Amino acid sequence: MIITSISTAEVRVVLRVYFLVILALTGFFVRRVLHGRNKLRILGGSSILATRALNSLDGLDLLLAPLKLRALPSGAFGFSFLLFLFVLGKAADLLTSYLVVNRLIQSRCSFGQGLVFDDGTNLPLPPFNGRPFQVVQNAQLLAVNNSCPYGLYKKLNTDSSFCPENRDILGSWNCNIVNDQTPQSWPSGTNSSDIARSMNQKGLIYDNGYVEQTQWSSGFVNHLVIWSTSATLDSDGSLWSVKAAVETTYKSEDDIQLTPLTCSVSASGAEQTIRGMASGTALKEWVPTFQGLMYNGFNTTAIQDVQDALAILLNTMTMISGGNNYLLAEPGPGQDKTQGCLASAAYVPTVIVVIFLAVAGLGITAFVAWCITSIRLFRSPSELEALPLSAEEWATFAAREYLSTANNNHSVVVAPVETFELKSFSVGFSQPNIGRLGMFQRRQGNLLNQ
């Protein structure tokens, strides 16, 4: 179960208070049902063991009572049920603290300001060195980090919880490694122009290609990247695609190996922007950025997900063009003013829901049983009210028994009674007909008034 209306901490508090109150009320009603059952048994002419009348014990007192009494207080059923309520209360409290956790769920957040894509915008040459580049690039990385797709977004901003849904995405550039080609290899020291020409002849690079590499003072060159556009002219109005290659080796003693890639776009809502871009000049200006994103710094191999990194970069280039390189835009009239995001919610697992319902069921059952017992005892003799339940009632009962014994036996010394001997005592009427409620000790089958 997911709860979004209140925080996770508040959900825990509500559940813990619920379990505390309902289980306390359930215990209250159960003790009175057991107490009423004892009254009904006495009313029927029987007596009950004194230990069965100990229905007010709870917690550790309930756990330790059998060791002291050498019998089960409240009887086997009563003891088991009260012990179950005690354990259930502790378990529910601990499980609530441990299992009710915070989770991030898909939601909608207010957008405010940011980059808003407009396919009618005409910015043929998107700049690569402004803050919009950083924001657009990071928005896609945040989305991926939040387990959401990268792509060409209708709008974006700096919200770290950004998680676009399908309605937020126009489409995306898609790049793939050319699987039918083994990594292209050339001897170390081969000129990059020769490599680009060779790849072009093999159909792995378009005619309009651009190269970037790292030149060391020793003359050694590594981190070679090449990318090219299918457009024959800078802005020929075509839905251009990209072919690229990334060097995967970097040591001077290694052969130069390049992984070929091909990229195409699928975004009907961004085609006008893409057709209007000066793809040749844009790729030429952006090629250093392309190279920098393919490696983890000097003298490192290429990153593992070059195809995704290249697609994200092309998406960034396109969105800056369609968003007019402007980060303070707001959605126009009639446009969606929200964006997909991740929102915190309280996750309540099934086991807590089951315990919640079970506690409610126990509470209702105990209340109904108490009502039935109370109805059956509605016209019972008032003498039955002397049957003790709580600790103070037991103290009053003991004092009354003491005074009764003292008044009737002024010279008799009363032998002390150990706790474990309480199981040999019974509680009932002192006469066959209803009389004073008293405690009796069983001795050889006889009931002797103490």
Backbone torsions as a table, in degrees:
resi	resn	phi	psi	omega
1	MET	NA	134.0	178.6
2	ILE	-110.1	128.8	179.3
3	ILE	-119.7	122.3	-177.6
4	THR	-112.2	-12.3	-173.9
5	SER	-72.5	-28.3	178.2
6	ILE	-133.8	165.5	-176.4
7	SER	-73.5	165.9	179.8
8	THR	-62.1	-41.6	179.2
9	ALA	-61.3	-40.6	179.5
10	GLU	-68.5	-36.3	176.9
11	VAL	-62.2	-43.3	178.7
12	ARG	-60.5	-44.3	-179.5
13	VAL	-62.7	-45.1	-179.7
14	VAL	-60.5	-45.5	-179.0
15	LEU	-65.8	-42.3	-178.5
16	ARG	-66.4	-40.4	176.7
17	VAL	-65.1	-40.9	178.7
18	TYR	-58.9	-50.9	-179.3
19	PHE	-62.6	-41.0	-179.4
20	LEU	-61.6	-48.7	-175.6
21	VAL	-71.5	-48.9	-175.8
22	ILE	-66.1	-41.5	179.1
23	LEU	-69.3	-33.5	175.6
24	ALA	-64.8	-43.5	177.3
25	LEU	-65.9	-38.9	178.0
26	THR	-61.2	-45.8	177.4
27	GLY	-61.2	-38.7	178.3
28	PHE	-59.8	-48.3	-178.8
29	PHE	-69.2	-39.1	-179.7
30	VAL	-62.8	-42.6	179.9
31	ARG	-63.5	-36.1	178.7
32	ARG	-76.5	-28.3	173.0
33	VAL	-67.1	-44.7	177.8
34	LEU	-63.9	-39.7	178.0
35	HIS	-64.2	-43.0	178.2
36	GLY	-65.7	-35.3	177.5
37	ARG	-63.5	-39.1	176.8
38	ASN	-63.7	-40.7	178.3
39	LYS	-62.4	-42.0	179.9
40	LEU	-64.8	-36.5	178.9
41	ARG	-67.3	-42.4	177.5
42	ILE	-65.7	-40.2	179.0
43	LEU	-62.7	-27.4	178.2
44	GLY	-80.5	1.6	176.7
45	GLY	101.0	-0.4	179.9
46	SER	-98.7	168.0	172.0
47	SER	-113.1	163.2	179.6
48	ILE	-122.5	150.5	174.8
49	LEU	-62.7	142.5	-178.9
50	ALA	-58.9	-33.6	-179.5
51	THR	-66.8	-25.6	178.9
52	ARG	-72.8	-17.9	-179.9
53	ALA	-87.7	-2.0	-179.9
54	LEU	-86.5	77.5	-174.7
55	ASN	-101.9	1.2	-175.3
56	SER	-97.8	0.0	-178.0
57	LEU	-71.8	146.9	-179.2
58	ASP	-152.8	160.3	174.8
59	GLY	61.3	-136.3	-178.2
60	LEU	-65.9	-31.4	176.7
61	ASP	-60.0	-39.8	178.6
62	LEU	-67.2	-39.5	-179.1
63	LEU	-68.1	-37.7	-175.7
64	LEU	-86.9	-16.8	-176.5
65	ALA	-57.6	-43.9	-179.9
66	PRO	-59.6	-30.5	179.0
67	LEU	-69.5	-36.0	-179.3
68	LYS	-81.4	-40.4	-175.4
69	LEU	-84.3	-22.3	-171.7
70	ARG	57.1	32.1	176.4
71	ALA	-160.5	164.5	-179.1
72	LEU	-89.7	118.4	176.2
73	PRO	-64.6	145.0	-179.4
74	SER	69.7	7.6	-177.5
75	GLY	82.1	169.3	-175.8
76	ALA	-61.8	-47.2	-178.3
77	PHE	-66.6	-48.3	-178.3
78	GLY	-61.6	-44.3	179.3
79	PHE	-62.1	-45.7	-178.6
80	SER	-62.0	-42.2	-177.5
81	PHE	-69.1	-43.5	179.2
82	LEU	-65.8	-37.2	176.9
83	LEU	-65.9	-38.9	178.0
84	PHE	-62.0	-43.0	178.6
85	LEU	-63.0	-39.7	179.2
86	PHE	-63.5	-48.1	-179.7
87	VAL	-65.9	-41.0	179.9
88	LEU	-61.3	-40.4	179.4
89	GLY	-63.1	-45.2	178.9
90	LYS	-66.3	-42.8	-179.3
91	ALA	-64.1	-43.1	-179.9
92	ALA	-61.8	-40.0	-179.8
93	ASP	-66.6	-45.1	-179.4
94	LEU	-67.2	-44.0	-179.0
95	LEU	-65.5	-35.8	177.3
96	THR	-62.8	-43.1	180.0
97	SER	-66.3	-33.7	-173.4
98	TYR	-90.7	-38.7	-170.2
99	LEU	-96.0	-25.9	178.7
100	VAL	-80.5	106.3	-172.1
101	VAL	-125.3	167.7	177.6
102	ASN	-86.2	134.8	176.6
103	ARG	-131.9	150.6	175.8
104	LEU	-95.3	128.3	-178.6
105	ILE	-124.4	158.1	177.5
106	GLN	-67.4	132.7	-178.2
107	SER	-150.0	-172.9	175.5
108	ARG	-121.8	133.4	179.3
109	CYS	-120.8	152.9	176.6
110	SER	-63.6	138.2	-175.2
111	PHE	-84.9	-51.4	-176.1
112	GLY	76.8	-118.8	-179.5
113	GLN	-115.5	157.5	177.9
114	GLY	167.2	-157.0	176.1
115	LEU	-90.7	123.0	-179.5
116	VAL	-113.2	122.0	-176.4
117	PHE	-78.6	132.4	176.9
118	ASP	-132.7	112.8	-175.4
119	ASP	-66.6	-12.8	178.6
120	GLY	-88.0	-5.6	179.6
121	THR	-71.6	139.7	-179.4
122	ASN	-116.4	91.4	175.0
123	LEU	-125.7	84.7	-171.9
124	PRO	-59.5	-32.6	-174.0
125	LEU	-121.8	90.3	-179.3
126	PRO	-69.3	133.2	178.8
127	PRO	-73.0	148.5	-176.7
128	PHE	-107.0	-3.3	-171.7
129	ASN	-115.5	19.9	-179.3
130	GLY	-107.7	173.4	177.8
131	ARG	-62.3	-35.3	177.3
132	PRO	-54.4	-36.5	177.0
133	PHE	-59.3	-46.7	-178.8
134	GLN	-62.7	-44.8	-177.1
135	VAL	-66.8	-45.2	-178.1
136	VAL	-66.9	-43.4	178.7
137	GLN	-61.8	-46.2	-178.9
138	ASN	-66.5	-34.1	179.7
139	ALA	-60.1	-40.8	178.6
140	GLN	-69.4	-39.6	178.6
141	LEU	-66.7	-37.9	175.6
142	LEU	-62.8	-42.1	179.0
143	ALA	-60.8	-45.3	178.9
144	VAL	-63.7	-41.7	178.9
145	ASN	-63.3	-29.0	177.5
146	ASN	-90.8	16.1	178.3
147	SER	63.9	35.5	176.9
148	CYS	-122.0	161.8	-173.4
149	PRO	-78.7	148.2	167.8
150	TYR	-82.9	166.0	-179.6
151	GLY	165.2	-166.4	174.9
152	LEU	-93.0	108.5	-173.8
153	TYR	-93.6	149.3	175.9
154	LYS	-67.5	-32.6	177.7
155	LYS	-161.5	157.6	-179.7
156	LEU	-159.9	159.5	175.0
157	ASN	-148.8	-156.6	-174.5
158	THR	-96.5	11.9	-179.0
159	ASP	-62.6	119.9	-177.6
160	SER	-70.9	-14.8	178.7
161	SER	-91.5	8.7	-176.5
162	PHE	-56.0	127.3	179.3
163	CYS	-150.9	87.9	-171.6
164	PRO	-66.6	144.1	172.1
165	GLU	-98.1	177.7	-178.1
166	ASN	-58.0	-35.9	-178.0
167	ARG	-73.0	-9.7	178.0
168	ASP	-94.0	-5.8	-170.6
169	ILE	-115.4	129.2	176.3
170	LEU	-82.4	-29.6	-176.1
171	GLY	157.4	-152.6	179.8
172	SER	-169.5	156.4	163.5
173	TRP	-75.5	141.3	179.2
174	ASN	-125.3	121.0	-179.0
175	CYS	-116.6	141.0	-179.4
176	ASN	-138.8	147.0	172.7
177	ILE	-72.5	136.4	179.7
178	VAL	-72.7	99.9	-171.6
179	ASN	-73.7	-23.2	-178.4
180	ASP	-82.7	5.0	177.8
181	GLN	-120.7	130.3	173.0
182	THR	-71.7	154.1	177.9
183	PRO	-51.4	129.3	-178.0
184	GLN	-72.8	135.9	-173.3
185	SER	-130.5	138.8	176.7
186	TRP	-137.1	153.0	178.3
187	PRO	-61.1	147.6	177.8
188	SER	-56.8	136.6	-179.9
189	GLY	94.7	-5.1	178.3
190	THR	-62.9	137.0	-178.5
191	ASN	-65.4	138.4	-177.2
192	SER	-63.3	-32.5	178.1
193	SER	-65.1	-38.8	177.6
194	ASP	-66.2	-38.2	178.9
195	ILE	-65.1	-45.2	179.9
196	ALA	-62.6	-41.6	179.4
197	ARG	-64.1	-40.8	-179.8
198	SER	-64.7	-42.2	-179.7
199	MET	-68.8	-34.4	176.9
200	ASN	-65.4	-40.2	178.9
201	GLN	-66.0	-29.3	178.7
202	LYS	-84.8	-1.0	179.8
203	GLY	79.9	14.5	-178.9
204	LEU	-92.5	-11.8	178.1
205	ILE	-137.8	138.3	175.6
206	TYR	-72.0	170.8	-178.9
207	ASP	-63.8	-39.6	-177.9
208	ASN	-88.7	80.4	-177.0
209	GLY	-114.9	156.9	-177.7
210	TYR	-136.3	140.0	-171.8
211	VAL	-116.5	143.7	171.6
212	GLU	-139.5	141.0	-179.4
213	GLN	-152.5	166.0	177.7
214	THR	-102.6	121.2	-177.9
215	GLN	-103.9	121.1	179.1
216	TRP	-95.4	158.0	-177.2
217	SER	-61.3	-24.4	179.2
218	SER	-76.0	-9.7	-176.4
219	GLY	98.2	-9.1	179.0
220	PHE	-73.3	141.7	-178.2
221	VAL	-124.6	135.4	173.0
222	ASN	-147.7	-174.4	-177.6
223	HIS	53.9	52.5	179.0
224	LEU	-83.5	129.3	173.5
225	VAL	-131.3	149.2	178.0
226	ILE	-137.3	135.8	168.1
227	TRP	-142.6	157.8	-171.4
228	SER	-150.8	156.6	179.8
229	THR	-110.8	149.1	178.6
230	SER	-78.9	-13.4	-178.8
231	ALA	-67.1	131.6	179.9
232	THR	-76.5	-32.3	175.0
233	LEU	-116.7	166.9	-176.0
234	ASP	-58.7	-42.2	178.8
235	SER	-136.8	77.5	-176.3
236	ASP	-92.2	5.0	177.5
237	GLY	79.0	8.6	-179.4
238	SER	-89.2	159.2	173.3
239	LEU	-84.6	80.6	-169.1
240	TRP	-68.9	155.4	176.8
241	SER	-122.2	175.3	-174.8
242	VAL	-130.2	138.6	167.5
243	LYS	-119.8	137.4	-173.9
244	ALA	-143.1	170.0	175.9
245	ALA	-150.1	141.7	-177.6
246	VAL	-129.2	128.6	177.7
247	GLU	-72.0	132.5	-178.4
248	THR	-101.6	-13.7	177.8
249	THR	-104.8	165.5	-178.8
250	TYR	-146.1	-12.0	-177.1
251	LYS	-82.6	148.2	-176.8
252	SER	-66.5	-28.2	-178.7
253	GLU	-84.7	-8.2	-178.7
254	ASP	-89.5	152.3	169.8
255	ASP	-65.0	154.5	176.9
256	ILE	-83.2	116.1	179.5
257	GLN	-117.5	131.7	179.8
258	LEU	-123.2	139.6	175.9
259	THR	-97.5	119.7	-179.8
260	PRO	-81.5	143.2	179.2
261	LEU	-133.9	155.1	174.3
262	THR	-132.8	139.6	-175.4
263	CYS	-131.5	139.1	174.2
264	SER	-139.9	161.7	-176.5
265	VAL	-114.1	144.4	175.2
266	SER	-133.6	95.4	-177.4
267	ALA	-161.8	91.1	-176.8
268	SER	-61.3	-30.0	-178.7
269	GLY	-81.5	1.1	-179.7
270	ALA	-127.9	8.7	-174.7
271	GLU	-65.0	-37.9	-179.1
272	GLN	-62.7	-40.4	177.9
273	THR	-63.9	-45.5	-177.4
274	ILE	-65.0	-41.3	179.9
275	ARG	-64.9	-29.3	-177.3
276	GLY	-88.1	-4.6	-178.0
277	MET	-77.5	144.9	173.7
278	ALA	-83.8	79.8	-168.9
279	SER	-62.4	-37.6	-178.8
280	GLY	-63.4	-53.4	179.8
281	THR	-64.4	-38.1	179.7
282	ALA	-61.9	-46.4	179.1
283	LEU	-64.5	-36.0	179.4
284	LYS	-64.0	-43.2	-178.4
285	GLU	-75.7	-28.9	-175.9
286	TRP	-91.2	-3.8	-174.3
287	VAL	-62.9	-35.3	174.9
288	PRO	-62.5	-37.2	177.1
289	THR	-65.0	-42.6	176.8
290	PHE	-56.4	-47.6	-179.5
291	GLN	-62.9	-44.7	-177.0
292	GLY	-61.6	-32.5	-177.8
293	LEU	-80.3	-10.3	-176.8
294	MET	-89.2	-7.0	-174.9
295	TYR	-135.4	161.7	179.6
296	ASN	-97.7	31.5	180.0
297	GLY	113.9	-173.8	-178.0
298	PHE	-59.1	141.7	171.7
299	ASN	51.2	52.9	174.8
300	THR	-129.6	156.6	175.0
301	THR	-73.4	166.9	179.5
302	ALA	-65.0	150.8	177.3
303	ILE	-63.3	161.8	-173.8
304	GLN	-72.8	-35.8	-174.1
305	ASP	-106.4	58.0	-177.6
306	VAL	-61.2	-34.4	-177.7
307	GLN	-67.6	-39.4	177.9
308	ASP	-70.4	-41.3	179.6
309	ALA	-61.9	-39.0	179.0
310	LEU	-68.7	-41.1	178.6
311	ALA	-63.1	-42.2	178.4
312	ILE	-62.4	-40.6	179.4
313	LEU	-64.2	-42.6	178.4
314	LEU	-66.5	-36.2	174.4
315	ASN	-61.7	-42.9	179.5
316	THR	-60.6	-46.3	179.1
317	MET	-58.5	-43.6	-177.9
318	THR	-68.9	-42.3	-178.1
319	MET	-69.1	-35.2	175.9
320	ILE	-63.6	-38.7	177.4
321	SER	-66.3	-48.7	-178.4
322	GLY	-72.4	-22.5	178.1
323	GLY	-95.5	7.3	176.1
324	ASN	59.1	28.5	176.5
325	ASN	53.2	42.5	-172.4
326	TYR	-135.1	125.1	-174.6
327	LEU	-103.7	3.2	-176.8
328	LEU	-111.7	22.7	-179.0
329	ALA	-81.9	156.6	175.6
330	GLU	-125.4	150.4	177.9
331	PRO	-58.8	142.5	-179.0
332	GLY	-75.0	174.5	178.5
333	PRO	-57.2	134.1	179.2
334	GLY	83.4	-8.4	178.7
335	GLN	-87.9	154.7	178.7
336	ASP	-63.6	125.9	-178.5
337	LYS	-101.9	19.1	176.1
338	THR	-122.5	167.8	175.1
339	GLN	-142.1	156.7	177.9
340	GLY	-64.7	139.7	-179.5
341	CYS	-154.3	171.1	174.2
342	LEU	-102.0	129.7	179.6
343	ALA	-119.9	147.2	179.0
344	SER	-74.8	139.6	177.9
345	ALA	-146.4	155.4	177.7
346	ALA	-87.9	127.3	177.8
347	TYR	-101.5	118.2	177.8
348	VAL	-107.5	109.6	-175.7
349	PRO	-68.7	166.3	-176.4
350	THR	-59.2	-37.7	-177.1
351	VAL	-62.4	-36.0	178.3
352	ILE	-70.8	-38.1	177.2
353	VAL	-62.3	-42.6	179.1
354	VAL	-62.7	-45.1	178.7
355	ILE	-63.1	-39.8	178.2
356	PHE	-57.5	-48.6	-179.2
357	LEU	-69.0	-38.0	179.7
358	ALA	-63.7	-42.2	178.5
359	VAL	-63.7	-41.6	177.1
360	ALA	-61.7	-43.0	178.9
361	GLY	-63.1	-42.3	178.2
362	LEU	-63.5	-41.8	180.0
363	GLY	-63.0	-44.3	179.5
364	ILE	-65.3	-44.1	-179.9
365	THR	-61.5	-44.4	179.9
366	ALA	-63.8	-39.7	179.5
367	PHE	-65.1	-43.8	178.6
368	VAL	-63.0	-43.2	179.3
369	ALA	-62.6	-38.4	178.0
370	TRP	-65.8	-40.6	177.9
371	CYS	-61.7	-44.6	-179.8
372	ILE	-63.1	-44.8	179.7
373	THR	-63.5	-40.8	179.8
374	SER	-64.2	-38.0	178.3
375	ILE	-64.8	-41.7	-179.6
376	ARG	-66.6	-27.1	-179.5
377	LEU	-99.1	11.0	-172.8
378	PHE	-59.8	-41.7	-177.8
379	ARG	-109.1	27.1	-179.5
380	SER	-74.0	156.8	-179.7
381	PRO	-60.6	145.6	-178.9
382	SER	-65.7	-21.6	180.0
383	GLU	-62.2	-25.7	-179.5
384	LEU	-66.7	-20.5	-179.7
385	GLU	-66.6	-14.5	178.7
386	ALA	-75.3	-11.9	178.7
387	LEU	-66.3	118.0	-173.7
388	PRO	-75.5	152.1	175.2
389	LEU	-128.6	-59.2	-177.5
390	SER	-81.0	171.3	-179.3
391	ALA	-62.1	-40.8	-179.8
392	GLU	-68.7	-33.1	176.6
393	GLU	-68.2	-37.1	176.2
394	TRP	-66.1	-37.7	178.1
395	ALA	-64.4	-42.6	177.5
396	THR	-63.1	-42.2	-179.7
397	PHE	-63.0	-43.5	-179.7
398	ALA	-64.9	-41.0	178.8
399	ALA	-63.7	-41.0	178.7
400	ARG	-63.6	-41.7	178.6
401	GLU	-64.8	-37.9	179.1
402	TYR	-64.6	-46.0	-180.0
403	LEU	-63.1	-38.2	179.2
404	SER	-63.9	-42.0	179.8
405	THR	-69.3	-40.9	-179.3
406	ALA	-64.5	-36.8	-179.5
407	ASN	-71.1	-31.3	-175.9
408	ASN	-93.3	-20.9	-175.8
409	ASN	-137.4	77.4	-174.5
410	HIS	-66.5	-30.3	-175.2
411	SER	-105.5	7.4	-177.1
412	VAL	-92.1	132.5	176.0
413	VAL	-90.7	122.4	-177.6
414	VAL	-84.1	124.5	179.5
415	ALA	-69.5	141.6	178.5
416	PRO	-66.7	149.9	-179.4
417	VAL	-114.7	123.4	176.6
418	GLU	-79.4	158.3	-177.9
419	THR	-60.1	-43.3	-176.5
420	PHE	-69.0	-15.3	179.1
421	GLU	-81.9	-6.8	-177.4
422	LEU	-62.6	-25.3	-179.3
423	LYS	-68.5	-13.5	178.2
424	SER	-91.4	1.1	179.3
425	PHE	-101.3	151.2	175.5
426	SER	-126.9	160.3	177.5
427	VAL	-121.5	131.4	179.5
428	GLY	-174.3	-172.2	178.0
429	PHE	-76.0	146.6	-176.8
430	SER	-78.2	-12.8	-179.3
431	GLN	-132.6	157.9	178.4
432	PRO	-55.0	-43.5	172.1
433	ASN	-83.8	162.0	-175.8
434	ILE	-59.0	124.3	177.8
435	GLY	-137.5	-145.5	178.2
436	ARG	-75.1	138.1	177.2
437	LEU	-77.5	127.3	-177.3
438	GLY	-142.3	176.9	178.6
439	MET	-109.0	138.9	-177.2
440	PHE	-128.6	153.0	176.2
441	GLN	-112.0	134.6	179.6
442	ARG	-82.6	122.5	176.4
443	ARG	-137.8	110.8	178.4
444	GLN	52.4	43.5	174.7
445	GLY	83.3	-5.7	180.0
446	ASN	-101.9	154.3	175.2
447	LEU	-104.3	114.7	179.9
448	LEU	-110.3	125.4	179.4
449	ASN	-67.3	127.8	178.7
450	GLN	-98.0	NA	NA
